[in-house]
């Protein structure tokens, strides 16, 4: 059982980091390096304690327990951890305004719903590797979707000649665009590896309980591939790239979480 104080602390740290970032972006806090470091430090503490929760709920003696809410908590943790690591070298901390509340919500839902279910561990090393690759791929592409939202807002503001406000704290539009496609390429490689290990280790990807997830994941993979091809061949960027990225991620999320919701909450499997 997760201690409620630990859950409250993790949620508070994520939300505090979000508040600092929002105040910084809206110029209610000075846009100094100190406020940036404060937000990152709060997020690092949240990520560290979040890992403690995951160690108590997901890693079982006979495998990984990745039922719906545990999987959501793990993806929320990986997204926050990757964002914090990336913020050391790249100016991506503003994405925490979208990512950290998602991580906090994942912790909250796991506390109330995740550990109450009977465990259903994965248990086989090959399948574990497939699942972990999937989680990392979803997390990277989730951050890319958040980057797409920020990029779309940034381009819209610049086109309408409103370059002030939080835009002053963001990198140049060209740099934001390049960063988005770096995330997309990494996420696409990971998603490809996830699909490959799934074909190799999962007994039947088109079994009745997996077919919707498999089809939607393959559709999302195709959409991401078309986006990267469009970038290479047609130079897609800005609003076009953002719409494709967000749409492809929504298909991916629907495939993973939609199938889990149907199986675990509706059908009780």
N, C-alpha and C positions, 0 to 999 in steps of 0.2 A: 504494500500500500504506500502510495506517495504521501509524504508529509505535507499537509496543506500549507504550512509556512514556506516550504521550499517552492511550491507552485506559485504562491503569492509573490515571493521574492523574484522569481524568474519573470513573471508577467510584469511586475513593477519595473524591473530593469529594462526590459524591452520597450515598455511604454515611455519610460523616462528618456531613453535614447531617442525615441520618436519625437517627443516633445521638444527636446533640445534641437533636433534637426529642423523641426517645423519653425521654431522661434528664430533659428539662424537663417533659414530660407526666407522668412517673412521680415527679416531685418529687425526683429524685436530683441535679438541678442546680437552683439557685435560679431561680424564675420571674421573673427580672428582664428588662428590655428588652435588656440586654447579651447574654444567651444567645439571645434571639430574633434579634437582629441578627447574631450569630455564625453561626447556622444559615442565615440568608438569605444572608450573605456567602459561605459555603461553596457554597451552591447557585448563586449568581450566577457564581462562578468555574467551577463545573462546567458551567453552561449556556454560558458563553463558550467554553470549550475544546471542548465538544460541538459547537458551531457550526463550529469549525475542522475537526473530523472530517467533518461533513456536507458542508462545502465541498470536501473531497477525494474524496468518494464519490458524492454524489447529483447535484451540479450538473455536468453534462457539457457539452461544447461544442455538442452537437447535441440537448440537451434534458435532462429529469430522468430519472435512473435510480431508479425506485421499485419495484424488485423487493421481495420479502417482507421481508427483514431490513433493507434500507435504508428502506423505508416505516415499519417498526416503530421504527427509530432516529429518524426524523424526527418521528413522532408523540410518542415519548418526550421529544424535545427541546422540541417545542411545548408539551406539557403542563407540563414543568418551567418553561419560560420564562413561560408565562401565569400559573402559580401564583406565581412570584417577583414578577411585575409586580403581580398582584392583592394580594399581601401588603404592598405599599407602602401601600395604602389600606384594606384589609380584613384582619381577623384570621383569615386562612385558612392561615397557615403550618403548622398542625397537619396539614393534608392532605398535607404533604410526607412524612409517615410512610408513606403509601401510594404517592404519586406518584414520589418520588425513587428508591426501589428499582426501580420499573418502568423508569424512565429508565436506571438503571445496568444492568439486565438487557438492555435494548435495545442499549446500547453494546457489551456483551459479546458478544451473539449476532451483531451486525453484524460485529464484528472477526473472529470465527471463520467465519462463513458468508456474510456479505453481499457482500463484494467479490470473492469467488471466482467468482461467476456471471458469465456473459457479460452485458454491459449491454444493457438493453432500453429505451432512452430514449423518453419520451413525445413530445417534439419539436415539437408543434403548440401555439401559444400558447393557443388556446381550450381545448384539453384540459388543458394545464398549469394554467390558471386553475380548471378543474373539479377537478383533483386537489388543488391547494393548498387550495381551499375545503373539500374533503372532509376533508383532514388537519386543518385548523383546527377544523372541526365535530366530528370524532371526538375531538379533544383536549379541547375545551370540555366535551363531553358525558361524556368520561372523568373529568374533574375533578368534574363534577356527580355521577357515580356514586360517586366517592370521598367526596364530601360527603354523599351519601345513606347510606353505610356509617357515617360518624361520627355523623350525625344519628340513625340508628336505634339505635346504641349509646347515645348520649346520652339519648334518650327512654326506652329500656329501663332504664337506670340510675336515672333520675329516677322512673319508675313504681315501681321496686322500692326506692325510698327509699335509694339509694346515691349521693348527690350529691357525694361527695368525689373524691379522686384527680384525674385529668386533667380532669374536668368543670369544675373550678374555673378552668381556663385557657381554656375555650371560651366564646364569646359565649352569651347567653341563647338558649334553645331557639327562641323566636320569631324572633330575628335569624338563627339558623342556617337556619331554614326559609325565611325571606325570601331569604337568600343563595342557597340551593339553587334556588329558582324563578327568580331572576335569571340564574343560570348556564343553567338549562334553556331559558329564553326565548331567550337569546343563541344557544345551541347549536342550538335548533330553527330559528331564522332562518337560520343558516349552513347547516344540513343541507338546508333548503328551497332555498337558493340553489345548493347543490351539486347537488341533483337537477335543478333547472332548467337549469343549465349543462350537465349530463350529457345531458339530452334534446336540447339545442341543438347541442352540439359533438361528442358521441360518435355515431358512425355508426349503431350498432345496439345499444341497451342490452340487448336481449333476444337477442343472439347467444349461441351455446351456451356460450362461455367467460365470459359476463357475466350470464347469466340468474339464477343463484343469488344473486349479489351484488346485482343490481337488485331482485329480489323481497324479499330479507331487509332491504335498506335501506329499501324502501318500507314494509315491515311495521314496522320500527323507527320510521320517521317517523310512521306511524299511531298507534303506541303512545305516542310522545311527545305527539302532538296530543291523544290521549284524556286523557293525564295533565294537560296544561295546561287542557283543557276541564273536567275533573273539578275542578281547582283553582278555576276561575272559577265553575262552576255549583254544585258541591257543597262547596267549601271543603276539598278533600283536603289533608292535611298529614301530617307525622310518618311513622309506620311505613308507612301506605298509600302515600304519595308516594315513600318510599324504595324500596319493593318495585317499584313501577312504573318508577321511574328506573333501578334496577339491571337489571331484566328487559329494558327497552327497549335499554339499552346493550349487554347481552350479545347480543341479537339483532343489533344493529348490528355489533359486533365479529365475530360469527360470519359475517356476510355479507361483511365485508371480508377478514379474515384467513383465514377458512375457505376462501373461494374461492381466495385466493392460495396457501394450503398445498396445496390439491388440484391447482391448475394447475402450480405450480412445483416442489413436492417430490414429489408422487405421479405426476403425468402428465409432468413434466419439460418443460413448455411454456415 
